[in-house]
Amino acid sequence: MASEKLVLIASDHAGISLKAELKNNLVEWTWIDLGPTGSEKVDYPDFAQLLAKAVISQNAPRGILICGTGIGMSIAANKVPGIRAAVIENPLSARLSREHNDLNVLCLGTKILAPEYTLEIVKIWLSTPFSEDARHRKRIEKIHSLERIPL
């Protein structure tokens, strides 16, 4: 199992500066940046898939994806079985997404959130453990059973 302080992070071109802001300000975490590194336009589904597959293969317990709104990244990441990704825009949702849903991929929007507010959200999300409550575990199992429903 990967270190609990290890976090994967990726973005599209819109998220480059916020990605750097998070890594520079949250130094108690070990960051693995999956790209991109430049400002050239890229397709967010490529980076969402890369990060989601790495989380599932247990390279890190959690990951953060950043694009303009977080929505595209969330949609793309949730296509990978085992991923529980959501766009989070406030501290309460950050805490509850971890406690109740064991969210393993946080999606953020650079066009939606100020960097200082984003730091607060990410700090809460990274430091909040899953509650391990049986009712929450049962609900997560039900969510993952939806991935196995034949079309």
N, C-alpha and C positions, 0 to 999 in steps of 0.2 A: 504494500500500500504506500502511496506517495505521502510525502510530508504534508501535514495540515497547513503549513505556512507557505506552501507552494501554490502559485496561481498562474494559470495560463491566461494570456491576454492577446486579443487580435482585434483588428478594426478594418474598416475600409478607409479610403483616402480622407473622408470627413472626420475620422476619429483619431488621426495621428497625434494631434496636439493634446487631446484629452488623455490619450494613452500615456504619453510622456508625463503629463501632470500627475497621473495616478502613481506611476512607477517612481517618480522623483519625490513624492510627498508621503507615500506609504512604504517607507523603507524597512519596516519590520517584517514585510512579506518578501518572499523570493519570487520574482517575476520571470516567466518565460514568455517572451514576445514572439508570437508566431507570424507577425507581419501585418501589413506591409511596412517597409521602412521609409519609403519615399512618398512624395505627394502625387505620383501618377495615379490616374483614375483606375480603380480596380472593381471587381464585382464582389459584393459582400457575400453571396452564397459560397464562394470558394473558401473564404476565411472562416465562415460559420461552420462549414463542414470539417475543415482542418482542425479547428479547436474542439468541436463536439466529439469527433472521433478520438482525439487525444484524451479528453476527459473520460470517455467510456473505456479506453484501453488502460486507464488508471495511471496516466502520466502525471496527473494532478487531480486532487479531489474536486476542484472547481475551476471555472473559467469565466472570463469577462469578455463580452463582445460589444463593440462600439460602432455605430454608424450614425447617420443624421438623426433618425428618430428612435432607433433600437428595434423598430418593428420588423424590418426586413431580416435582420440578424436573428430575431426570435423565431420567426416563421421558418427560416432555413435550418437553424439549429434543432428545432423540435422535430424535424424529419428524421433525425438520427435516433434510432431506438435507444432508450435509456436516458435520454436527455430530458431535463425539465428546465426549460428556459423561459424567461419572462422579462418584459420591459418593466423596470422599476423606476418610479419617479418621486418617491418620498421615503423618509426613514421608517415609517411604520410598515409600509409594504416590504421594505428591505428585511426588517426583523421577522415579520410573519411569513415571508416567502421561505426563509430558512427554517424557522421553528416548525411550521405546519406542513410545508411542501418539500422540504429538503432540496430546494432549488439548487441545481448544480451549475447553471449558466445564467449569469446576470447580464442583461442587455440594457445598454444605455444609449441615449440620444443626445448628441452634441448640440443639436438645434433646439432642444427642449430644456436642458438643464445648465445652470451656471456651474463652472468648474468647482467653486467652493462648496456648493450644495451637493454636487456629485461626490466629492471627497467624503462628506458626512454619510451619504447613502452607502458608499462602498465600504467605509470603516465598519458600519453597523452590519452590513451583509457578510463581510469576511469574519467578523468576530462572533456572530450568532450561531450557535450550534443547533442542529436538528433536535427537537424535543424528545424523540424516541418513543413518544406516546403511541400505544397500540392503535388507537383510532386513526392517527395520522399515517402510520405505517400501512394500515389496511387500505386507506384511500390512495396512497401512492401505488400500492400493488394493483389496485383497480385501474388506475391511470395507465400503468404499463401493460395491463392485460388488453387494453384497447389497441396496442401496437400489434397484437397477434390475431386480431379479427380479420378473417378472410374477406376480400372484397366481393 
